[in-house]
C-alpha cells in the first residue's frame, strides 16, 4: 500500500509562541517502497511519522494510505504497525505473549494466532526465545521481537522511528542489513525515520532529507549524493561531507559556492597543481586517510589511499576536474 502526505502542516502552540514542526510537506512512499526520512534532531522527522500513524493530527493537509484518505481516522483504523526506538515490550510477558498480544486483543482465532507465531518466529530467528522475558534478551533479540510484533499484524505499512539508535555500532550495522533484507522479503511499504545519514543511504529506496520541518530533497540515494539540491543536502549526505566553499577559494571567478566530494580531490606535489595548501591534520580510517588542507583560508577534506597521504604540517598540491565540481547560488540552491 502506498503512503502519502499532501500539503501537511503541523504547528505547536504555547503561551510563549508557536513552533512550526511541519511546513507544506508533500511526500510519498510507493507500494512496497522503503522510504527513509533523515535529518538533524528537531527537524520534524518523528512528527511526520506520527502524523502518518494518527498519533498527531495535522493542522492542514491530507494523509492517505493505499489511496484512501485517513487524515481523520484514529490510529487503530489505519492498519499500520509502528516500531519505536525504545522497544516498548511488556516486561512481565514472555516473547510469545508480546508478539501475540495484539492478535488476541483483536480476538483472532487461536489456530490462526499459533500459525502466525510459528511463521514470524522462524522469519526472525527467535524460535528458541519464545518462553523468555524481555529482560533475558540481548538488545538485538529485543529488537527482533519488536519487529516480529509489528510483522505478525500483517499491516498495510510499517512505520519505524529510529529503531536502531540504542544499539552499539556493530549490532546496528547487522540489524540494518536484517531490516533491509526483511523489507525486501515482505515487500511491505515502510517509512523509516533516522538521524543517521549512513543508515538512510544504505537502507532507502528513496530518502527524504528534512530540515526545520521542510523537505529539502527527496530522491534515490545515488541522486542525493551525486546531485544535491542545495548546500545543506550536499553537506548532510556523505561521510565525510562534501566540501562547500566560496568559488574564489578554488581559483574560480564567480559568485556563489562550489562543492566537491573529498574522494574527487587529488593531492600531489605543491606547485604542480591547480591550487596549493597546507596539511593541518591526517585521519587514518583503515585503508584510507582523510586529509585536512587549508586552501586560500578555507578547509578542504580529501579522501585518499592511506599510503598516498601527505604528512601533517606539510605543503601539498590540490587537483580536481571541472566535471567534479557542484555549483551553488549564493543562497545555497544548486545550479543545474
C-alpha atoms as one frame of an Amber mdcrd trajectory, in Angstrom:
protein
   0.000   0.000   0.000   1.267   3.471  -0.840   1.637   6.118   1.882   1.362
   9.809   1.022   1.299  13.208   2.690  -0.073  16.164   0.746   0.470  19.763
   1.879   0.746  18.637   5.514   1.279  21.411   8.043   1.702  20.975  11.798
   2.215  23.741  14.314   2.595  23.515  18.075   1.250  26.451  20.043   2.115
  27.526  23.575   1.812  30.668  25.664   5.372  31.594  24.646   4.582  31.385
  20.944   4.293  28.740  18.248   6.690  26.320  16.580   6.170  25.028  13.045
   7.020  21.324  13.133   5.991  20.527   9.541   5.561  23.023   6.730   3.792
  22.109   3.461   5.041  18.533   3.373   4.475  16.654   0.107   5.960  13.174
   0.317   5.009   9.699  -0.857   6.199   6.116  -0.487   5.115   3.864  -3.333
   3.659   0.412  -2.764   6.427  -1.826  -1.390   8.955   1.022  -1.173  11.287
   1.699   1.750  11.254   5.458   2.304  13.793   6.840   4.768  13.252  10.250
   6.367  16.542  11.679   7.614  17.537  14.942   9.225  19.075  16.520  12.313
  17.403  16.435  15.733  14.336  18.653  15.898  13.817  18.699  12.127  10.290
  17.235  12.267  11.020  13.607  11.341   9.139  11.981  14.208   6.212  14.403
  13.903   5.906  13.411  10.251   5.813   9.735  11.205   3.272  10.353  13.967
   1.001  12.159  11.509   1.042   9.056   9.296   0.290   6.841  12.307  -2.545
   9.093  13.510  -0.782   9.916  16.780  -0.669  13.572  15.685  -3.372  15.441
  13.763  -2.064  17.830  11.086  -3.447  21.365  11.124  -3.770  21.237   7.361
  -3.240  18.740   4.569  -4.056  15.132   3.780  -2.629  11.757   4.795  -3.523
   8.771   2.644  -2.743   5.050   2.829  -3.407   2.881  -0.195  -5.062   5.844
  -1.885  -7.623   6.239   0.930  -7.776   9.474   2.924  -7.086   8.571   6.573
  -6.418  12.087   7.856  -9.297  11.979  10.329  -9.099   8.263  11.137  -7.904
   7.156  14.594  -4.644   5.165  14.787  -6.421   1.815  15.206  -8.288   2.300
  11.913  -5.186   2.963   9.815  -3.782  -0.577   9.911  -0.138   0.424  10.289
   2.440  -1.082  12.634   4.953   1.141  14.400   8.389   0.142  15.722   9.886
   2.599  18.201  13.403   3.497  19.295  12.536   2.020  22.683  11.228  -1.455
  22.038   8.178  -0.929  24.297   7.894  -4.623  25.124   5.774  -5.718  28.083
   8.422  -6.754  30.648   6.106  -9.167  32.511   5.103 -11.063  29.366   7.050
 -13.717  27.504   8.293 -13.141  23.969   5.404 -15.263  22.699   2.828 -13.210
  24.576   4.432  -9.933  23.492   4.192 -10.974  19.858   0.633 -12.292  20.035
  -0.823  -9.658  22.406  -2.316  -7.532  19.613  -3.751 -10.534  17.792  -5.510
 -11.734  20.925  -6.771  -8.214  21.650  -8.439  -8.312  18.218  -9.848 -11.746
  19.087  -8.252 -13.615  16.212  -8.860 -17.381  16.289  -6.255 -19.289  18.298
  -5.252 -21.602  15.391  -4.542 -18.539  13.259  -2.518 -16.926  16.075  -0.488
 -20.110  16.570   0.370 -20.361  12.884   1.313 -16.689  12.616   3.546 -17.049
  15.683   5.365 -20.002  14.112   5.819 -18.131  10.835   7.102 -14.882  12.327
   9.365 -16.517  14.912  11.026 -18.559  12.170  11.313 -15.488   9.971  13.017
 -13.502  12.746  15.074 -16.424  14.118  13.659 -16.198  17.643  12.015 -19.639
  17.943  14.164 -20.557  20.955  13.368 -17.325  22.813   9.558 -17.541  22.854
   9.340 -18.527  26.529  11.805 -15.910  27.752  11.084 -12.438  29.160  12.458
  -9.249  27.533  14.972  -8.748  30.372  16.598 -12.052  29.421  17.230 -10.954
  25.832  20.077  -9.048  24.210  19.447  -5.696  22.529  19.371  -7.305  19.103
  16.942 -10.001  20.262  14.612  -7.408  21.783  14.642  -5.502  18.510  13.768
  -8.693  16.629  10.838  -9.265  18.977   9.625  -5.694  18.409   9.837  -6.271
  14.655   8.075  -9.628  14.973   5.245  -7.983  16.888   4.823  -5.497  14.032
   5.138  -8.106  11.263   2.653 -10.561  12.755  -0.114  -7.990  12.325   0.370
  -8.047   8.528  -0.257  -4.276   8.341  -0.633  -2.078   5.287   2.597  -0.265
   6.193   5.449  -0.313   8.707   6.489   2.893  10.477   9.894   2.808  12.177
  11.132   5.586  14.447  14.920   5.303  14.877  14.649   1.608  15.842  18.419
   1.007  15.900  19.758   4.095  17.647  20.129   2.378  21.046  22.290  -0.445
  19.658  26.092  -0.477  19.514  27.779   0.169  16.160  28.426  -3.468  15.239
  24.921  -4.630  16.128  23.381  -1.599  14.430  25.124  -2.473  11.160  23.971
  -6.094  11.460  20.351  -5.179  12.228  20.349  -2.617   9.416  21.154  -5.396
   6.953  18.490  -7.607   8.570  15.799  -4.931   8.260  16.724  -4.271   4.635
  16.534  -7.984   3.746  13.302  -8.385   5.710  11.615  -5.447   3.984  12.611
  -6.832   0.593  11.193 -10.218   1.526   7.876  -8.886   2.871   7.538  -6.105
   0.234   5.555  -4.022   2.737   5.682  -0.253   2.348   7.936   1.131   5.077
   8.608   4.671   6.309  11.804   4.683   8.364  12.999   7.689  10.399  16.640
   8.182  11.361  19.183  10.913  12.055  21.984   8.722  10.659  22.686   9.550
   7.011  24.710   6.345   6.501  21.699   4.344   7.689  19.486   6.344   5.359
  21.692   5.839   2.322  22.161   2.101   2.832  18.507   1.328   3.601  16.320
   3.565   1.487  14.852   3.109  -1.967  14.119   6.807  -1.571  15.500   9.218
   1.012  13.842  12.443   2.127  16.154  14.982   3.782  14.259  17.136   6.299
  15.311  20.409   7.921  13.209  22.712  10.093  10.000  20.940   9.114  10.589
  21.164   5.360  11.648  18.620   2.761  14.954  19.819   1.329  15.145  16.980
  -1.207  13.566  13.557  -1.739  15.285  11.242  -4.191  17.087   7.941  -4.646
  20.266   7.734  -2.521  22.572   7.995  -5.553  20.770  11.135  -6.756  21.115
  12.786  -3.352  24.828  12.061  -3.359  25.522  12.977  -6.983  23.029  15.826
  -7.442  22.243  17.538  -4.115  19.553  20.200  -4.410  21.341  22.666  -2.137
  24.343  23.136   0.126  22.507  21.704   3.152  21.910  18.366   1.430  25.445
  18.451  -0.008  26.944  18.794   3.461  24.487  16.477   5.219  24.784  13.499
   2.870  28.183  11.836   2.673  30.868  10.849   5.161  32.967  12.892   5.210
  30.626  15.552   3.808  31.037  17.429   0.560  33.422  20.378   0.662  31.402
  23.550   0.041  33.473  26.728  -0.239  33.271  30.130  -1.926  34.151  29.776
  -5.607  37.189  32.044  -5.182  38.774  29.527  -2.789  39.223  27.148  -5.743
  40.525  29.855  -8.035  37.275  30.306  -9.947  35.935  33.805 -10.502  32.177
  33.699  -9.978  29.564  34.351  -7.318  28.216  31.644  -5.059  29.739  28.396
  -3.867  31.451  25.349  -5.274  31.216  21.860  -3.881  33.463  18.852  -4.357
  33.392  15.430  -2.759  36.529  14.530  -0.741  37.222  11.453  -2.889  37.332
  13.652  -6.013  40.267  15.698  -4.747  43.739  14.557  -5.787  46.778  15.538
  -3.768  50.247  15.907  -5.271  53.440  17.923  -5.139  52.948  21.548  -4.168
  53.367  23.962  -7.051  52.388  21.463  -9.761  48.608  21.539  -9.229  45.670
  23.906  -9.677  45.884  25.062  -6.048  48.277  24.623  -3.146  47.540  24.239
   0.531  48.855  23.321   3.941  48.004  19.995   5.565  46.723  20.563   9.106
  45.552  17.084  10.052  45.530  13.497   8.760  42.953  10.967   9.998  43.612
   7.313   9.265  40.386   5.337   8.685  41.679   1.907   7.733  42.965   1.674
   4.177  42.150   5.359   3.558  43.010   8.667   5.171  41.057  11.904   5.491
  43.439  14.795   4.885  42.520  18.302   6.130  44.043  21.017   3.954  43.891
  24.810   4.275  43.459  26.329   0.799  43.007  30.098   0.453  41.779  30.289
   4.074  39.204  27.509   3.546  39.402  23.953   4.890  39.093  21.152   2.327
  38.850  17.457   3.144  40.456  14.959   0.765  39.891  11.195   0.934  42.964
   9.373  -0.329  44.596   5.926  -0.056  46.494   5.746   3.239  49.847   5.198
   1.525  49.345   8.399  -0.529  48.501  10.670   2.395  50.941  13.549   2.941
  52.347  14.277   6.371  50.655  16.716   8.705  52.029  20.284   8.527  53.385
  19.724   5.016  52.538  21.592   1.818  50.504  19.836  -0.851  49.034  20.464
  -4.266  45.274  20.247  -4.863  43.925  18.944  -8.164  40.396  18.241  -9.377
  38.370  18.069 -12.576  35.851  20.741 -13.509  33.257  17.989 -14.029  33.600
  17.050 -10.346  32.501  20.498  -9.173  28.968  21.222  -7.954  27.781  24.799
  -8.490  25.534  26.582  -5.996  23.955  30.030  -5.943  24.754  32.446  -3.123
  21.526  31.357  -1.385  22.668  27.710  -1.464  20.460  26.391  -4.272  22.130
  24.108  -6.800  22.737  25.354 -10.324  21.771  22.529 -12.656
